[in-house]
């Protein structure tokens, strides 16, 4: 289809893992996008994904990025590839949708933003956690209860014991564990204003590039004196005890991951509010496409995604006892 028809955007996906499948399904089912190609280093999963949607597969991601019939590229590859691949996408004049994080260092992230701005291109980073319906509902209730005093998120994938080589357990691929702590706990940071102090502690077993288990605890203090904490655990089997608890000026909010409601307590009374149904993965892609066509502001802007990179970089550098007092 011609890209000029009703704002239609032709998209290629680089990567063929779980998130590539999630993104491909939404792209194929949208009236505003078409999936035209899949590039992946894993021939088996790459050919399967391409065949499922009736498009071409190749192991040459650079050739795919340079195709004249591609308007935008979705990157679903490992974090250590984001800077190189993202730069190639933008340099080819294509819009960029990438899974989080935008980059592994502030320097690389800033370069990506600079190239996008110079060429009038859109960057969207898949920070899905902040637009999930439960988290949107929590933000509404926080505002109704006078704002947050202490916001705490516990992130722990269930049944996540390490079996063999997995990217999330290799710092050379996914970065220090605080990267995921900040990204997956972003809901306690998003829309909170400037951060004036960060401290963090990290435990890994064994202590090295490749680990089997980790636990991270991050504390942030904001300019408005409010606090936020994130506890991130990975590599522990069994049911996760994950969720979010917010102490507000005029009440509190409790949410357990996967629950169909949040519990709001105010004036000594508690009530459950049902979480509405929504598809945040589709919403992200819809915002991306609309921003390409109309310039609409996205829920998570490229600047916000860059701020996330700066935060986890500061946390990483000051983990285990050090503090950073710069404004983030």
Secondary structure, DSSP 4 states (H G I P E B T S, - for coil): --TTSTT-EEEEEE--SHHHHHHHHHHHT-TTEEEEEEE-S-HHHHHHHHHHHT-EEES-HHHHHT-TT-SEEEE-S-GGGHHHHHHHHHHTT-EEEEESPS-SSHHHHHHHHHHHHHHT--EEEE-GGGGSHHHHHHHHHHHHTT-EEEEEEEEE-TT----S--GGGBHHHH--THHHHHHHTGGGTTT---EEEEEEEEEEES-SSB-SEEEEEEEEEETTS-EEEEEEEES--S----EEEEEETTEEEEEETT-SEEEEEETTEEEEEEPPP--HHHHHHHHHHHHHHH-PPPSS-HHHHHHHHHHHHHHHHTBTT-EE-S--
